[in-house]
Amino acid sequence: MASEKILITGANGQIGTVLSHALSDKFGSDKVLTTDLRPATNQCLPFETLDILDASRLEHLIEQHKITTLYHLAAILSAKGEQDPAKAWQINMDGLFNVLEAARKFKLKVFFPSSIAVFGAHVPRQQTPQHASLQPTTVYGISKVGGELWGAYYHEKFGVDVRSLRYPGIIGHESLPGGGTTDYAVEIFHKAISDKAYTSFLGPDTRLPMIYMQDAIRATLMLMDAPAEKIKVRTSYNISGMSFSPAEIAEAIQQHVPDFQISFAPDFRQQIAESWPESIDDSEARQDWGWEPVFDLESMTRDMIQHLSITA
């Protein structure tokens, strides 16, 4: 642990904002280098600018800072990706290749986040299994399938220790989402506090797998801490925390904000959501390295409302 030196790409995103501080708390702020296209407004951890498409800059930072582990979070997400598929493919795939090649050269351990976007319409929507057919309908999902397979390839071919989780929708109070189809489940809390009203871009009964940010970060650290022999899945592990619909989360919020009102205006993200599972079977993650979520819909809602009410 003393020799660990971590680089995070996309550190200013929804996950990176929280993960960087969790890693800093665990290893020390001098052991964590955050990178992104530009510094955050409240930048407090060591930071370097990095365009993930600039392979030479990435390798320079790895050498300069003696990096041992890389968390590769830089990506364009599902909804934004559909607005410019070619750009999303370039950033998501060329960026990953740069990371994998650097990991091969410098013998780095790598975390690559995948997503429930890898699943398409041809899987069981209830308790979608670990080893399901992957036929995604978005460029984001396609890039994540490709990323999973390339990670497994680099592990088998070159011995690179690549580990991955298929994140469901992530909900947290620490940062705003960045262009995903599950963003409504974060936005709804902010609007409940500020406006007492929210218009959902998904229909009322659209159930999707979700996870609270604290559980997502804990799962990430657990996976990366696990002995290599415990990691049986080298594509990406299913994980999940809970499943709910916009109507169900609105009802949970109304227990704390009684005058909150929700309306519905489904847009292009509805079709994306309908291609994804309603619930996930994460039994292999539970078996292999002890994964188990702490938060359900009720406890997550209570925690979100408490935190956002304090900062409002």
C-alpha positions as CSV (number, residue, x, y, z in Angstrom):
1,M,0.0,0.0,0.0
2,A,2.9,2.4,0.8
3,S,4.2,2.1,-2.8
4,E,0.8,2.5,-4.5
5,K,0.6,5.5,-6.8
6,I,-2.7,6.0,-8.6
7,L,-3.7,8.0,-11.7
8,I,-7.4,8.7,-12.4
9,T,-8.6,9.7,-15.9
10,G,-11.9,11.6,-16.1
11,A,-11.5,12.5,-12.4
12,N,-14.0,15.4,-12.6
13,G,-16.9,13.2,-13.7
14,Q,-19.7,11.9,-11.5
15,I,-17.8,8.8,-10.3
16,G,-14.3,10.3,-10.5
17,T,-15.2,13.2,-8.2
18,V,-16.1,10.8,-5.4
19,L,-13.7,8.0,-6.2
20,S,-10.6,10.3,-6.1
21,H,-11.4,11.4,-2.6
22,A,-12.1,7.8,-1.5
23,L,-8.7,6.8,-2.8
24,S,-7.0,9.8,-1.3
25,D,-8.6,8.9,2.1
26,K,-7.3,5.4,1.8
27,F,-3.8,5.9,0.4
28,G,-3.0,9.6,1.1
29,S,-3.5,12.6,-1.2
30,D,0.1,12.4,-2.3
31,K,-0.6,9.0,-3.8
32,V,-3.5,10.0,-6.1
33,L,-3.0,12.0,-9.3
34,T,-6.3,13.2,-10.8
35,T,-6.5,14.1,-14.5
36,D,-9.1,15.5,-16.8
37,L,-9.3,18.0,-19.7
38,R,-9.3,20.9,-17.2
39,P,-9.2,21.3,-13.5
40,A,-12.3,21.3,-11.4
41,T,-13.5,24.6,-9.9
42,N,-12.8,23.3,-6.4
43,Q,-9.6,21.3,-7.3
44,C,-7.9,20.2,-4.1
45,L,-6.1,17.0,-5.0
46,P,-2.9,16.8,-7.2
47,F,-4.0,17.4,-10.8
48,E,-2.6,17.3,-14.3
49,T,-4.5,18.2,-17.5
50,L,-4.9,15.2,-19.8
51,D,-6.7,14.5,-23.1
52,I,-7.1,10.7,-23.0
53,L,-6.5,10.6,-26.8
54,D,-2.9,11.9,-26.2
55,A,-1.1,8.7,-25.6
56,S,2.4,10.3,-25.2
57,R,1.1,12.7,-22.5
58,L,-0.5,9.8,-20.7
59,E,2.7,7.8,-20.7
60,H,4.7,10.9,-19.7
61,L,2.5,11.3,-16.6
62,I,2.8,7.6,-15.7
63,E,6.6,7.8,-15.9
64,Q,6.9,11.2,-14.1
65,H,4.6,10.2,-11.2
66,K,5.7,6.5,-11.0
67,I,2.1,5.3,-11.4
68,T,1.3,1.7,-10.4
69,T,-2.6,1.7,-10.8
70,L,-4.8,3.5,-13.3
71,Y,-8.6,4.1,-12.9
72,H,-9.8,4.9,-16.4
73,L,-13.1,6.8,-16.1
74,A,-12.8,9.2,-19.0
75,A,-15.7,8.5,-21.5
76,I,-18.7,9.9,-23.2
77,L,-21.9,8.4,-21.7
78,S,-25.0,6.9,-23.3
79,A,-27.3,9.8,-24.0
80,K,-24.5,12.2,-25.1
81,G,-22.9,9.4,-27.1
82,E,-26.0,9.1,-29.3
83,Q,-25.7,12.8,-30.2
84,D,-22.3,12.2,-31.7
85,P,-21.6,8.5,-32.1
86,A,-18.3,8.9,-34.0
87,K,-16.8,11.1,-31.3
88,A,-18.1,8.8,-28.5
89,W,-16.5,5.8,-30.2
90,Q,-13.2,7.6,-30.7
91,I,-12.9,8.8,-27.1
92,N,-14.3,5.6,-25.5
93,M,-12.2,3.2,-27.6
94,D,-9.0,5.0,-28.6
95,G,-8.8,6.3,-25.0
96,L,-9.0,2.8,-23.7
97,F,-6.4,1.5,-26.1
98,N,-4.0,4.2,-24.9
99,V,-4.6,3.1,-21.3
100,L,-4.2,-0.6,-22.1
101,E,-1.0,0.0,-24.1
102,A,0.4,2.1,-21.3
103,A,-0.6,-0.6,-18.8
104,R,1.2,-3.2,-20.8
105,K,4.4,-1.1,-21.1
106,F,4.5,0.0,-17.5
107,K,2.9,-3.1,-15.9
108,L,0.0,-1.2,-14.4
109,K,-3.1,-2.5,-12.7
110,V,-6.2,-1.1,-14.4
111,F,-9.8,-0.4,-13.5
112,F,-12.2,0.0,-16.4
113,P,-15.9,0.8,-15.7
114,S,-18.4,-1.0,-17.9
115,S,-22.1,-0.6,-17.7
116,I,-25.5,-2.2,-18.0
117,A,-25.6,-0.5,-21.4
118,V,-23.8,-3.7,-22.7
119,F,-27.1,-5.5,-22.6
120,G,-29.6,-5.2,-25.4
121,A,-33.1,-6.4,-25.9
122,H,-32.2,-10.0,-26.3
123,V,-31.5,-10.8,-22.6
124,P,-33.8,-11.7,-19.7
125,R,-34.9,-8.3,-18.4
126,Q,-35.3,-9.7,-14.9
127,Q,-32.2,-10.8,-13.1
128,T,-30.0,-10.5,-16.2
129,P,-27.3,-13.1,-15.8
130,Q,-23.5,-12.5,-15.8
131,H,-22.9,-14.4,-19.0
132,A,-25.7,-13.0,-21.2
133,S,-25.7,-12.2,-24.9
134,L,-24.3,-8.7,-25.4
135,Q,-26.1,-6.9,-28.2
136,P,-26.3,-3.2,-27.1
137,T,-28.2,-0.6,-29.1
138,T,-26.1,2.5,-28.3
139,V,-22.6,3.4,-29.3
140,Y,-21.8,3.7,-25.6
141,G,-22.9,0.1,-25.0
142,I,-21.0,-1.1,-28.0
143,S,-17.9,0.6,-26.8
144,K,-18.3,-0.9,-23.4
145,V,-18.6,-4.4,-24.9
146,G,-15.5,-3.8,-26.9
147,G,-13.7,-2.5,-23.8
148,E,-14.6,-5.6,-21.8
149,L,-13.3,-7.9,-24.5
150,W,-10.1,-5.9,-25.0
151,G,-9.5,-5.8,-21.2
152,A,-9.9,-9.6,-21.1
153,Y,-7.6,-9.9,-24.1
154,Y,-4.8,-7.8,-22.6
155,H,-5.1,-9.9,-19.4
156,E,-4.8,-13.2,-21.3
157,K,-2.3,-12.1,-23.9
158,F,0.0,-9.7,-21.9
159,G,-0.8,-10.4,-18.2
160,V,-2.3,-7.0,-17.6
161,D,-4.4,-7.0,-14.4
162,V,-7.5,-5.3,-15.8
163,R,-10.6,-5.4,-13.6
164,S,-14.1,-4.1,-14.3
165,L,-17.6,-3.6,-13.0
166,R,-20.8,-3.2,-15.0
167,Y,-22.2,-0.2,-13.2
168,P,-26.0,0.3,-13.1
169,G,-27.3,3.8,-12.8
170,I,-25.3,5.6,-10.1
171,I,-27.0,8.0,-7.7
172,G,-25.1,10.3,-5.4
173,H,-25.3,13.7,-3.8
174,E,-21.6,14.6,-4.2
175,S,-21.7,15.4,-8.0
176,L,-24.0,15.9,-10.9
177,P,-24.3,13.2,-13.6
178,G,-22.7,13.6,-17.0
179,G,-25.1,12.6,-19.8
180,G,-26.4,9.2,-19.0
181,T,-29.9,7.6,-19.4
182,T,-30.2,7.1,-15.7
183,D,-29.5,10.7,-14.9
184,Y,-33.1,11.4,-13.9
185,A,-32.5,9.5,-10.7
186,V,-30.0,12.1,-9.5
187,E,-31.8,15.2,-11.0
188,I,-35.0,14.3,-9.3
189,F,-33.5,14.8,-5.9
190,H,-32.1,18.2,-6.7
191,K,-35.4,19.3,-8.2
192,A,-37.3,17.9,-5.2
193,I,-35.3,20.1,-2.9
194,S,-35.1,23.3,-5.1
195,D,-38.5,23.3,-7.0
196,K,-40.7,20.6,-5.3
197,A,-41.3,19.4,-8.9
198,Y,-39.6,17.4,-11.6
199,T,-40.4,16.3,-15.2
200,S,-39.0,12.9,-15.9
201,F,-37.5,12.1,-19.3
202,L,-38.5,8.4,-18.7
203,G,-42.0,7.1,-18.4
204,P,-43.4,6.4,-14.9
205,D,-43.0,2.6,-15.0
206,T,-39.5,2.4,-16.5
207,R,-37.7,0.2,-14.0
208,L,-33.9,0.2,-14.2
209,P,-31.1,-1.2,-12.0
210,M,-29.5,1.4,-9.8
211,I,-26.8,1.7,-7.1
212,Y,-26.0,4.4,-4.5
213,M,-22.7,6.1,-5.0
214,Q,-21.4,4.9,-1.6
215,D,-22.0,1.3,-2.6
216,A,-20.5,1.9,-6.1
217,I,-17.3,3.2,-4.7
218,R,-17.2,0.5,-2.1
219,A,-17.6,-2.2,-4.8
220,T,-14.9,-0.6,-6.8
221,L,-12.4,-0.6,-3.9
222,M,-13.4,-4.2,-3.0
223,L,-12.8,-5.4,-6.5
224,M,-9.4,-3.7,-6.8
225,D,-8.3,-5.0,-3.3
226,A,-9.3,-8.6,-4.0
227,P,-6.5,-11.1,-4.6
228,A,-5.9,-11.8,-8.3
229,E,-6.9,-15.4,-7.9
230,K,-10.4,-14.3,-6.7
231,I,-11.1,-12.4,-9.9
232,K,-12.7,-15.1,-12.1
233,V,-14.5,-12.7,-14.5
234,R,-12.0,-10.8,-16.7
235,T,-14.6,-9.1,-18.9
236,S,-16.7,-7.2,-16.3
237,Y,-18.7,-8.2,-13.2
238,N,-22.4,-7.5,-12.9
239,I,-23.2,-5.5,-9.7
240,S,-26.5,-4.0,-8.5
241,G,-28.0,-2.3,-5.5
242,M,-31.7,-1.9,-6.2
243,S,-34.2,-1.5,-9.0
244,F,-37.0,1.1,-9.3
245,S,-39.0,3.3,-11.7
246,P,-39.5,7.0,-11.8
247,A,-42.9,6.6,-10.1
248,E,-41.4,4.5,-7.3
249,I,-38.6,6.9,-6.6
250,A,-41.0,9.9,-6.6
251,E,-43.2,8.1,-4.0
252,A,-40.1,7.5,-1.9
253,I,-39.2,11.2,-2.1
254,Q,-42.7,12.2,-1.1
255,Q,-42.3,10.4,2.2
256,H,-39.7,13.2,3.0
257,V,-41.0,16.0,0.7
258,P,-44.8,15.6,0.8
259,D,-45.6,18.4,-1.7
260,F,-43.2,17.1,-4.3
261,Q,-44.8,16.5,-7.7
262,I,-43.6,14.6,-10.7
263,S,-44.7,14.7,-14.3
264,F,-43.5,12.7,-17.3
265,A,-42.3,13.7,-20.8
266,P,-40.3,10.7,-22.2
267,D,-37.7,11.6,-24.8
268,F,-35.2,9.6,-26.9
269,R,-33.7,8.2,-23.7
270,Q,-36.9,6.2,-23.2
271,Q,-36.0,3.9,-26.1
272,I,-32.5,3.4,-24.6
273,A,-33.9,2.6,-21.2
274,E,-36.3,0.0,-22.7
275,S,-33.4,-1.9,-24.2
276,W,-31.7,-2.3,-20.7
277,P,-32.5,-4.8,-17.9
278,E,-34.9,-4.1,-15.1
279,S,-32.8,-6.0,-12.6
280,I,-29.3,-7.7,-12.5
281,D,-28.0,-11.0,-11.2
282,D,-24.7,-10.1,-9.4
283,S,-24.2,-13.5,-7.7
284,E,-20.8,-14.0,-9.2
285,A,-19.4,-10.8,-7.7
286,R,-21.0,-11.9,-4.4
287,Q,-19.4,-15.3,-4.6
288,D,-15.9,-14.3,-5.9
289,W,-15.0,-11.3,-3.8
290,G,-17.8,-10.8,-1.3
291,W,-19.9,-8.0,-2.9
292,E,-23.1,-7.0,-1.1
293,P,-24.9,-3.7,-1.3
294,V,-25.8,-1.7,1.8
295,F,-28.4,0.8,0.5
296,D,-31.9,0.1,-0.7
297,L,-34.4,2.7,-2.1
298,E,-35.6,3.8,1.3
299,S,-32.2,4.3,2.9
300,M,-30.7,5.9,-0.2
301,T,-33.6,8.3,-0.5
302,R,-33.3,9.3,3.2
303,D,-29.5,9.9,2.9
304,M,-29.9,11.9,-0.4
305,I,-32.5,14.2,1.1
306,Q,-30.5,14.7,4.2
307,H,-27.3,15.7,2.4
308,L,-29.0,17.9,-0.3
309,S,-31.1,19.7,2.3
310,I,-27.9,20.7,4.2
311,T,-26.3,22.1,1.1
312,A,-29.5,23.7,-0.4
